[in-house]
Amino acid sequence: MLLQVEPETPQESLLKKVIEILNGGGVIAYPTDTVYGIGCDLFNKEAIERIYGIKHIPRSKPLSFICKDLKDISQYAQVSNTAYKIMKRLLPGPYTFLLRASRQVPRMVVAHQRTVGIRVPDNEICIRLVEQLGRPIISTSASVQANEILSDPVEIDKKFGPLLDLVIDGGILISDPSSVIDLTEETPKVVREGKGDVSFLLAKR
């Protein structure tokens, strides 16, 4: 099902429909500030298993998730003073931060090193969904292959529609992956340069 939602002012009635689907263990496609993501409730194991199957990725690969704000991140990860300052400067925005997971995070989405990837996108639709759900939402790119990220919700519906419970149409995106910053150690490390500006961190090398 394709559901058209206004990107800047998401309709409350439509958001409620999406929340019902997520609360029921559904898997959806939704826009972020970088690419369309495929996601579900962080605490629904069966839905997470479905995502692994939909994306054809091994269960050993950790999945990132979206929090509503910096305060929310502190519930699910260990945040040092350095990490806090960097995230406060950059969020919300097109970044994925690698952090040490707290015990609240389900094991199945955590890397062997007990690390997690967390995002707070600058996108009204997905942030409102996380706020109303009251829990983080899994975020993995709506891609056929690593180098083929789908940016048109209609194309996503054609490709993944039968496997998903809902595709949110928030408009066509200029797909560009997030920048990934490792904050598990005291010295930040840029893992991937993407849409988010990381020049100030690279200059410190």
C-alpha positions in Angstrom: 0.0 0.0 0.0 1.3 3.4 -1.0 0.4 6.3 1.4 1.1 9.8 0.3 2.2 12.0 3.3 3.1 15.7 3.2 6.9 15.9 3.9 6.8 19.3 5.8 3.4 18.9 7.6 2.6 15.2 7.9 -1.1 14.6 8.2 -2.0 13.4 11.7 -4.6 10.9 10.6 -2.1 9.3 8.2 0.6 9.1 10.8 -1.8 7.3 13.1 -2.4 4.7 10.4 1.4 4.1 10.1 1.7 3.8 13.9 -1.1 1.2 14.0 0.9 -0.8 11.4 4.2 -0.5 13.3 2.5 -1.5 16.6 1.0 -4.5 14.9 4.5 -5.7 13.9 4.4 -4.2 10.4 7.4 -3.4 8.1 7.3 -0.1 6.2 9.3 2.0 3.8 9.7 5.7 4.8 11.7 8.8 3.8 14.6 10.2 5.7 17.0 13.1 5.0 19.3 10.8 2.9 17.5 7.8 1.4 14.3 5.9 1.8 14.5 3.4 4.7 12.9 0.1 5.4 12.0 -0.3 9.0 9.9 -1.5 11.9 9.6 -1.2 15.7 13.1 -1.8 17.2 11.6 -4.2 19.8 9.6 -6.4 17.4 11.9 -9.4 16.7 9.6 -11.0 14.1 9.5 -7.8 12.1 13.3 -7.4 12.2 13.6 -11.0 10.9 11.3 -10.0 8.0 13.7 -7.1 7.2 16.7 -9.4 7.1 14.7 -11.6 4.6 13.5 -8.7 2.5 17.0 -7.2 2.2 18.7 -10.7 1.8 21.4 -9.7 4.3 23.0 -12.0 6.9 21.6 -12.0 10.5 25.2 -11.2 11.6 24.9 -7.7 10.0 23.8 -5.1 12.5 20.9 -2.8 11.7 20.8 0.9 12.4 17.9 2.6 14.0 16.4 6.1 14.4 15.9 8.0 17.6 13.8 11.1 18.0 16.5 13.3 19.6 19.8 13.4 21.4 18.2 12.7 24.8 16.6 9.6 23.3 19.9 8.3 22.1 21.3 8.2 25.7 18.7 5.5 26.5 20.1 3.2 23.9 23.8 4.0 23.8 26.8 5.0 25.9 27.4 8.7 25.2 30.7 10.2 26.2 31.2 14.0 26.6 33.0 14.1 23.3 30.3 12.2 21.6 27.6 14.4 23.1 29.3 17.6 21.8 29.7 16.2 18.3 26.1 14.9 18.1 24.7 18.1 19.5 26.5 20.0 16.8 25.3 17.8 14.0 21.8 16.6 14.9 19.3 16.4 13.4 21.1 15.6 10.2 22.4 13.1 7.6 24.7 11.2 10.0 24.9 7.7 11.4 26.8 7.5 14.7 28.4 4.3 15.9 28.1 4.0 19.7 28.4 1.4 22.4 25.0 -0.2 22.9 23.1 -0.1 26.2 21.4 -3.2 27.5 18.0 -1.9 26.2 19.0 -2.6 22.6 18.0 -6.1 21.3 20.9 -8.4 20.6 19.8 -9.1 17.1 20.6 -5.6 15.9 23.9 -5.2 17.8 27.3 -5.8 16.3 29.7 -8.3 17.9 31.5 -5.4 19.6 28.2 -4.4 21.2 28.0 -1.3 19.0 25.0 0.2 17.2 24.4 2.7 14.5 22.0 5.5 15.5 20.4 8.3 13.4 18.3 11.4 14.1 17.4 12.4 10.5 16.3 15.9 9.6 13.0 14.7 8.3 9.7 15.5 9.8 7.9 12.3 8.8 10.3 9.8 10.4 10.9 11.9 13.5 7.1 12.2 14.1 6.7 8.5 13.7 9.4 7.7 16.3 7.8 10.3 18.6 4.4 8.8 18.3 5.5 5.2 18.4 7.5 5.9 21.5 10.3 3.6 20.4 13.1 3.7 17.9 12.5 2.5 14.3 14.9 0.3 12.4 16.5 2.0 9.4 18.1 0.1 6.5 18.2 1.6 3.0 15.6 0.7 0.5 18.1 -0.8 -1.9 18.2 -3.7 -4.3 22.0 -3.8 -4.1 24.4 -1.7 -2.2 25.0 0.5 -5.3 21.3 0.7 -6.3 19.4 2.7 -3.8 15.8 3.5 -4.8 14.7 7.1 -4.4 11.2 7.0 -5.9 8.5 5.7 -3.5 6.6 4.4 -6.5 9.6 2.3 -7.6 10.0 1.1 -4.0 6.4 0.0 -4.0 6.9 -1.9 -7.2 10.0 -3.6 -6.0 9.2 -4.2 -2.3 5.5 -3.6 -2.1 4.4 -7.3 -1.8 6.9 -7.7 1.0 6.0 -4.6 3.0 2.9 -3.5 4.9 3.2 0.1 3.7 5.3 2.4 1.6 5.1 6.1 2.7 5.3 8.5 -0.3 7.1 11.5 1.0 8.3 12.6 -2.5 11.3 11.6 -4.6 14.6 12.0 -2.8 18.0 12.8 -4.1 19.5 9.7 -2.6 22.8 10.2 -0.8 23.9 7.9 2.1 24.6 9.3 5.5 28.1 10.1 6.7 29.1 7.5 9.3 31.1 8.6 12.4 32.5 6.1 14.9 32.2 7.6 18.4 32.9 4.4 20.4 36.4 5.7 21.3 37.5 9.1 22.6 38.8 10.1 19.2 36.1 10.3 16.6 36.7 8.4 13.4 35.0 9.0 10.0 34.0 5.6 8.6 32.2 6.9 5.6 31.9 10.3 4.0 28.4 10.8 2.8 25.8 13.6 2.7 26.8 15.0 6.1 29.8 17.4 6.3 32.6 15.8 8.2 35.4 18.2 7.1 35.9 19.5 10.6 36.7 16.0 11.9 39.0 15.1 8.9 40.9 18.4 9.5 41.9 17.1 13.0 43.7 14.1 11.7 
